[in-house]
Amino acid sequence: MELFAHCLGALLLVNSLPHLVHGVCGYEFPTPFARPRAVGLSAPRTNVLWGGANFVAACALLLGVGDFGFGANVDTVAVFAVGAAAALLISASAGRSRRAREASSGDASYGIRRAS
């Protein structure tokens, strides 16, 4: 059960990064709260809050469940593998969202658009 919690923490940590970066830079980016869901763009503040919630949950799972320590062990390998897989899946999902926005509105901003 600890390994599952640590892997979920890795996924949430990786997911927090694009939301925090886009939000702090003042750019809109898809969140689960956007309409249409995960395709539309959410305000920078929403992204900072969503990314922050993901980051806090990731830290709670990685540091608060069991005895996780970086090193040559199964937990570290699993966390890095899940983190890398999550990064690939999230980048593919962001690409699909961008292409869907471009197809529906002709918007070629690549999901990087300053909030107005």
C-alpha positions in Angstrom: 0.0 0.0 0.0 2.9 2.4 0.7 4.3 1.8 -2.8 0.9 2.7 -4.3 0.8 5.9 -2.2 4.3 6.9 -3.3 3.5 6.2 -7.0 0.3 8.3 -6.7 2.4 11.0 -5.1 4.8 11.0 -8.0 1.9 11.3 -10.5 0.5 14.3 -8.6 3.9 15.9 -8.3 4.4 15.7 -12.0 0.9 17.0 -12.7 1.4 20.0 -10.4 4.3 21.4 -12.5 2.6 22.6 -15.7 -0.3 24.1 -13.7 2.0 26.0 -11.3 4.3 27.2 -14.1 1.5 28.4 -16.4 -0.4 30.0 -13.5 2.6 31.8 -12.0 3.6 33.1 -15.4 0.1 34.4 -15.9 -1.0 32.0 -18.6 -4.2 30.2 -19.1 -3.9 26.3 -19.2 -6.5 23.5 -19.2 -7.7 22.1 -15.8 -10.5 19.7 -14.9 -12.6 22.8 -14.1 -12.4 24.3 -17.6 -15.3 24.0 -20.1 -15.2 21.9 -22.1 -13.5 19.8 -19.4 -9.7 19.5 -19.8 -9.9 21.2 -23.2 -10.9 24.7 -22.4 -8.5 27.1 -20.6 -8.7 28.0 -17.0 -7.5 31.3 -15.5 -3.9 31.5 -14.1 -5.3 31.7 -10.5 -7.2 28.5 -11.0 -4.0 26.8 -12.3 -2.0 28.0 -9.3 -4.6 26.7 -6.9 -5.0 23.3 -8.7 -1.2 22.9 -9.0 -0.7 23.8 -5.4 -3.4 21.3 -4.3 -1.6 18.6 -6.4 1.7 19.6 -4.9 0.5 19.4 -1.3 -1.2 16.1 -1.9 2.0 14.7 -3.5 4.1 15.8 -0.6 1.6 14.2 1.9 1.7 10.9 0.0 5.5 10.9 -0.6 6.6 12.1 2.8 3.6 11.2 5.1 2.9 7.6 4.1 5.3 4.9 5.2 9.1 5.3 5.1 10.1 6.7 1.7 13.7 7.5 1.1 15.6 8.2 -2.1 18.3 5.6 -2.9 18.9 2.4 -4.6 15.5 0.8 -3.7 12.2 -0.3 -5.2 10.3 2.8 -4.0 12.7 5.2 -5.8 12.7 3.2 -9.0 8.9 3.0 -9.0 8.4 6.7 -8.2 10.8 7.8 -11.0 9.2 5.3 -13.5 5.7 6.5 -12.6 6.8 10.1 -12.7 8.3 9.7 -16.2 5.3 7.8 -17.5 3.0 10.5 -16.0 5.1 13.2 -17.8 4.7 11.5 -21.1 0.9 11.0 -20.7 0.4 14.5 -19.5 2.3 15.9 -22.4 0.2 13.8 -24.8 -3.0 15.0 -23.2 -1.9 18.6 -23.3 -1.2 18.2 -27.0 -4.6 16.6 -27.7 -6.3 19.5 -25.8 -4.3 22.1 -27.8 -5.2 20.4 -31.1 -8.9 20.2 -30.1 -8.9 24.0 -29.3 -7.2 24.8 -32.6 -9.6 22.7 -34.6 -12.7 24.3 -32.9 -11.6 27.9 -32.8 -8.6 28.3 -35.0 -6.7 29.3 -31.8 -3.0 28.5 -32.4 -1.8 29.8 -29.0 -0.6 26.3 -28.0 -2.4 26.8 -24.6 0.0 29.6 -23.8 -2.1 32.7 -23.7 -2.0 35.5 -21.2 -5.1 36.0 -19.3 -7.0 39.1 -20.3 
